[in-house]
Amino acid sequence: MSIISWIILGVVAGFLGSKIVNKSGQGIVLDIVLGIVGAVVGGLIFSAFGAAGVTGLNLYSLLVAVVGAVVVLWAYHQFTGNRAL
C-alpha cells in the first residue's frame, strides 16, 4: 500500500475507533497516528488468529484497522488515565 492509502485508512480507522472507544475524536493528527498504528496492531492480531491482516484499501482492511485502533485507543486511555469503555 502507498503512504497515501495508509493515511486514508488511518484517518477512517482512527476516527471510527475514537467514536467506539470514547464517543469523541482525539483530534485529526492523533486519530491518524492511532489509526495507522491500529492497522498494524490489527494486522498482527488477525495474523495471530490465522486470518489475513491489512490487504489493501478495502472494507476488510478497514475492519482490521478499526479493531486494532480500538485496542490501541483502549491501551492509550489506560496509560494516560482517561478511562474509556
C-alpha positions as CSV (number, residue, x, y, z in Angstrom):
1,M,0.0,0.0,0.0
2,S,1.2,3.5,-0.7
3,I,1.7,6.1,2.1
4,I,-1.5,7.9,1.0
5,S,-3.5,4.7,1.3
6,W,-2.1,4.2,4.9
7,I,-3.1,7.8,5.8
8,I,-6.6,7.4,4.4
9,L,-7.1,4.1,6.2
10,G,-5.6,5.6,9.3
11,V,-7.9,8.6,9.3
12,V,-11.0,6.5,8.9
13,A,-10.0,3.7,11.3
14,G,-8.7,6.2,13.9
15,F,-11.9,8.3,13.7
16,L,-14.2,5.2,13.9
17,G,-12.1,3.7,16.7
18,S,-12.3,7.0,18.7
19,K,-16.0,7.1,18.3
20,I,-16.3,3.5,19.5
21,V,-14.0,3.9,22.5
22,N,-14.8,7.3,23.9
23,K,-17.6,8.9,21.7
24,S,-15.4,11.8,20.6
25,G,-12.3,12.1,18.4
26,Q,-8.8,12.6,19.7
27,G,-8.0,15.2,17.1
28,I,-7.1,14.7,13.4
29,V,-3.4,14.1,13.9
30,L,-3.8,11.7,16.9
31,D,-6.6,9.9,15.0
32,I,-4.3,9.4,12.0
33,V,-1.4,8.2,14.1
34,L,-3.5,5.9,16.3
35,G,-5.4,4.6,13.2
36,I,-2.2,3.7,11.4
37,V,-0.7,2.1,14.5
38,G,-4.1,0.4,14.9
39,A,-3.9,-1.0,11.4
40,V,-0.6,-2.6,12.2
41,V,-1.8,-3.9,15.5
42,G,-5.0,-5.2,13.9
43,G,-2.9,-7.0,11.3
44,L,-0.8,-8.6,13.9
45,I,-3.9,-9.7,15.9
46,F,-5.7,-11.1,12.9
47,S,-2.5,-12.9,11.7
48,A,-2.1,-14.4,15.2
49,F,-5.6,-16.0,14.7
50,G,-4.7,-17.2,11.2
51,A,-6.6,-14.6,9.2
52,A,-5.2,-12.1,6.8
53,G,-4.1,-8.7,8.0
54,V,-4.4,-5.4,6.1
55,T,-4.6,-6.4,2.4
56,G,-5.2,-3.0,0.8
57,L,-7.7,-0.2,0.7
58,N,-10.9,-2.2,1.2
59,L,-13.6,-2.9,3.7
60,Y,-11.9,-5.9,5.2
61,S,-8.7,-3.9,5.9
62,L,-10.8,-1.2,7.4
63,L,-12.4,-3.7,9.8
64,V,-8.9,-5.0,10.7
65,A,-7.7,-1.4,11.2
66,V,-10.7,-0.4,13.3
67,V,-10.3,-3.5,15.6
68,G,-6.6,-2.6,16.0
69,A,-7.4,1.1,16.6
70,V,-9.9,0.2,19.3
71,V,-7.2,-1.9,21.0
72,V,-4.6,0.9,20.7
73,L,-7.1,3.5,21.9
74,W,-8.1,1.4,24.9
75,A,-4.4,1.0,25.8
76,Y,-3.8,4.7,25.2
77,H,-6.6,5.6,27.6
78,Q,-5.3,3.2,30.2
79,F,-1.8,4.7,30.2
80,T,-3.0,8.4,30.1
81,G,-5.5,8.0,32.8
82,N,-8.5,8.8,30.6
83,R,-10.7,5.8,31.3
84,A,-12.9,4.7,28.4
85,L,-15.1,1.7,27.8
